[in-house]
Amino acid sequence: MARIAFDPEEAAGLRRAAAEEFTTAPALAYVLERLAAEGIDLDGCVPWETLRAEAGLTDDGGARVA
């Protein structure tokens, strides 16, 4: 399993950002805290190209119109 782990300084920065966002954006704070604690599981990530194709976007950024 491939995983991006944040070093202690980066994790502390994510936790500070989470604390700042908690009152106005608790969902964002939750995500930031989880990133700090667990890193990112790259095996669970969807490639950017796949997301663009599923959204019907072309290489020039425009949406395909039927």
Residue frames as a rotation matrix with the C-alpha (Angstrom) as fourth column:
MET 1
0.586 0.811 0.000 0.00
0.811 -0.586 0.000 0.00
0.000 0.000 -1.000 0.00
ALA 2
-0.472 -0.695 0.542 1.35
0.684 -0.677 -0.272 3.42
0.556 0.243 0.795 -0.95
ARG 3
0.611 0.637 -0.471 0.81
0.789 -0.443 0.425 6.21
0.062 -0.631 -0.773 1.55
ILE 4
-0.116 -0.570 0.813 1.92
0.185 -0.817 -0.546 9.81
0.976 0.087 0.200 1.90
ALA 5
0.417 0.163 -0.894 2.81
0.902 0.051 0.429 10.53
0.115 -0.985 -0.126 5.51
PHE 6
0.659 -0.138 0.739 3.37
-0.020 -0.986 -0.166 14.05
0.752 0.095 -0.653 6.77
ASP 7
-0.420 -0.833 -0.360 6.42
0.500 0.118 -0.858 14.87
0.757 -0.540 0.367 8.86
PRO 8
-0.213 0.373 -0.903 5.72
0.971 -0.018 -0.237 16.17
-0.105 -0.927 -0.359 12.40
GLU 9
-0.783 -0.119 -0.610 6.01
0.149 -0.989 0.002 19.84
-0.604 -0.089 0.792 11.37
GLU 10
-0.847 0.511 -0.144 3.60
-0.271 -0.182 0.945 19.40
0.457 0.840 0.293 8.45
ALA 11
-0.305 0.753 -0.583 1.16
0.690 0.596 0.410 17.44
0.657 -0.277 -0.701 10.63
ALA 12
-0.438 0.097 -0.894 1.28
0.765 -0.482 -0.427 20.19
-0.472 -0.871 0.137 13.25
GLY 13
-0.937 0.079 -0.342 0.48
-0.229 -0.876 0.425 22.74
-0.266 0.476 0.838 10.54
LEU 14
-0.603 0.759 -0.247 -2.51
0.052 0.346 0.937 20.70
0.796 0.552 -0.249 9.41
ARG 15
-0.210 0.510 -0.834 -3.72
0.944 0.327 -0.037 20.47
0.254 -0.795 -0.550 13.01
ARG 16
-0.712 -0.065 -0.699 -3.36
0.339 -0.904 -0.261 24.24
-0.615 -0.423 0.665 13.48
ALA 17
-0.894 0.402 -0.196 -5.36
-0.378 -0.444 0.812 24.81
0.239 0.800 0.550 10.30
ALA 18
-0.408 0.762 -0.503 -8.00
0.501 0.647 0.575 22.35
0.764 -0.018 -0.645 11.54
ALA 19
-0.374 0.227 -0.899 -8.32
0.885 -0.201 -0.419 24.23
-0.276 -0.953 -0.126 14.83
GLU 20
-0.866 0.002 -0.500 -8.72
-0.080 -0.988 0.133 27.55
-0.494 0.155 0.856 12.95
GLU 21
-0.770 0.552 -0.319 -11.42
-0.402 -0.033 0.915 26.13
0.495 0.833 0.247 10.66
PHE 22
-0.874 0.371 -0.312 -13.36
0.470 0.806 -0.359 24.21
0.118 -0.461 -0.880 13.30
THR 23
-0.515 0.724 -0.460 -15.97
0.230 -0.400 -0.887 26.86
-0.826 -0.562 0.039 14.18
THR 24
-0.097 0.482 -0.871 -16.77
-0.740 -0.620 -0.261 27.89
-0.665 0.619 0.417 10.60
ALA 25
0.278 0.129 -0.952 -16.05
-0.852 0.491 -0.183 24.71
0.444 0.862 0.246 8.63
PRO 26
0.218 -0.194 0.956 -16.10
-0.781 0.553 0.290 21.64
-0.585 -0.810 -0.031 10.89
ALA 27
0.933 0.115 0.340 -16.09
0.087 0.847 -0.525 19.21
-0.349 0.519 0.780 7.95
LEU 28
0.645 -0.761 0.066 -12.90
-0.184 -0.239 -0.954 20.79
0.741 0.603 -0.294 6.61
ALA 29
0.120 -0.585 0.802 -11.38
-0.983 -0.181 0.015 20.69
0.136 -0.791 -0.597 10.10
TYR 30
0.624 0.192 0.757 -12.20
-0.397 0.913 0.096 16.97
-0.673 -0.361 0.646 10.31
VAL 31
0.958 -0.265 0.109 -10.51
0.228 0.474 -0.851 16.26
0.174 0.840 0.514 6.98
LEU 32
0.389 -0.859 0.333 -7.41
-0.531 -0.504 -0.681 18.25
0.753 0.089 -0.652 7.91
GLU 33
0.181 -0.282 0.942 -7.12
-0.946 0.211 0.245 16.43
-0.268 -0.936 -0.229 11.24
ARG 34
0.820 0.159 0.549 -7.51
-0.060 0.979 -0.194 13.04
-0.568 0.126 0.813 9.54
LEU 35
0.815 -0.579 0.023 -4.82
0.027 -0.001 -1.000 13.96
0.579 0.816 0.015 7.00
ALA 36
0.173 -0.768 0.617 -2.49
-0.872 -0.410 -0.266 14.95
0.458 -0.492 -0.741 9.82
ALA 37
0.231 -0.010 0.973 -3.13
-0.791 0.580 0.194 11.72
-0.566 -0.814 0.126 11.70
GLU 38
0.495 0.156 0.855 -3.28
0.089 0.969 -0.229 9.20
-0.864 0.190 0.466 8.87
GLY 39
-0.673 -0.693 -0.258 -1.67
-0.172 -0.193 0.966 10.73
-0.719 0.695 0.011 5.80
ILE 40
0.182 0.691 -0.699 -3.06
-0.910 -0.150 -0.385 9.89
-0.371 0.707 0.602 2.38
ASP 41
-0.066 -0.100 0.993 -3.71
0.106 0.989 0.107 6.37
-0.992 0.112 -0.054 1.12
LEU 42
-0.491 -0.216 -0.844 -2.68
-0.714 -0.456 0.532 6.62
-0.499 0.864 0.070 -2.52
ASP 43
-0.975 0.155 0.157 -4.28
0.210 0.873 0.441 3.27
-0.068 0.463 -0.884 -3.35
GLY 44
-0.196 0.971 -0.139 -7.67
0.818 0.084 -0.570 4.83
-0.541 -0.225 -0.810 -2.61
CYS 45
-0.273 0.030 -0.961 -7.12
-0.204 -0.978 0.027 7.90
-0.940 0.204 0.274 -4.80
VAL 46
0.565 0.484 0.668 -8.78
0.621 0.283 -0.731 8.34
-0.543 0.828 -0.141 -8.19
PRO 47
-0.518 -0.822 0.238 -6.48
0.774 -0.332 0.539 9.68
-0.364 0.464 0.808 -10.94
TRP 48
-0.409 0.288 -0.866 -7.22
-0.157 -0.957 -0.244 13.22
-0.899 0.036 0.437 -12.13
GLU 49
-0.867 0.040 -0.496 -7.67
-0.496 -0.006 0.868 12.00
0.032 0.999 0.025 -15.71
THR 50
-0.740 0.633 -0.228 -10.38
0.605 0.774 0.187 9.56
0.294 0.000 -0.956 -14.57
LEU 51
-0.296 0.632 -0.716 -12.25
0.602 -0.459 -0.654 12.30
-0.742 -0.624 -0.245 -12.71
ARG 52
-0.564 0.037 -0.825 -12.10
-0.489 -0.820 0.297 14.57
-0.666 0.571 0.480 -15.77
ALA 53
-0.927 0.202 -0.317 -13.35
-0.180 0.502 0.846 11.81
0.330 0.841 -0.429 -18.07
GLU 54
-0.571 0.744 -0.346 -16.22
0.821 0.520 -0.238 10.94
0.003 -0.420 -0.908 -15.69
ALA 55
-0.181 0.475 -0.861 -17.20
0.316 -0.801 -0.508 14.62
-0.931 -0.364 -0.005 -15.60
GLY 56
0.544 0.419 0.727 -17.18
0.783 0.059 -0.619 14.77
-0.302 0.906 -0.297 -19.41
LEU 57
0.645 -0.372 -0.667 -14.36
-0.263 -0.928 0.263 17.30
-0.717 0.006 -0.697 -19.62
THR 58
0.907 -0.372 0.199 -12.16
0.313 0.276 -0.909 17.59
0.283 0.886 0.367 -22.69
ASP 59
0.098 -0.970 -0.222 -8.41
0.992 0.112 -0.054 18.22
0.077 -0.215 0.974 -22.75
ASP 60
-0.530 -0.296 0.795 -9.00
0.381 -0.920 -0.088 21.94
0.757 0.256 0.600 -23.25
GLY 61
-0.971 0.108 -0.211 -11.12
0.176 -0.266 -0.948 22.12
-0.159 -0.958 0.240 -20.08
GLY 62
-0.542 0.824 -0.164 -14.43
-0.834 -0.505 0.222 22.55
0.100 0.258 0.961 -21.86
ALA 63
-0.318 0.531 0.785 -17.37
-0.279 0.739 -0.613 20.31
-0.906 -0.414 -0.087 -21.24
ARG 64
-0.991 0.067 0.114 -18.55
0.132 0.416 0.900 18.07
0.013 0.907 -0.421 -24.07
VAL 65
-0.394 0.904 -0.168 -22.00
-0.622 -0.397 -0.675 19.01
-0.677 -0.162 0.718 -25.20
ALA 66
-0.534 0.263 0.804 -24.33
0.479 0.877 0.032 16.47
-0.696 0.402 -0.594 -26.79
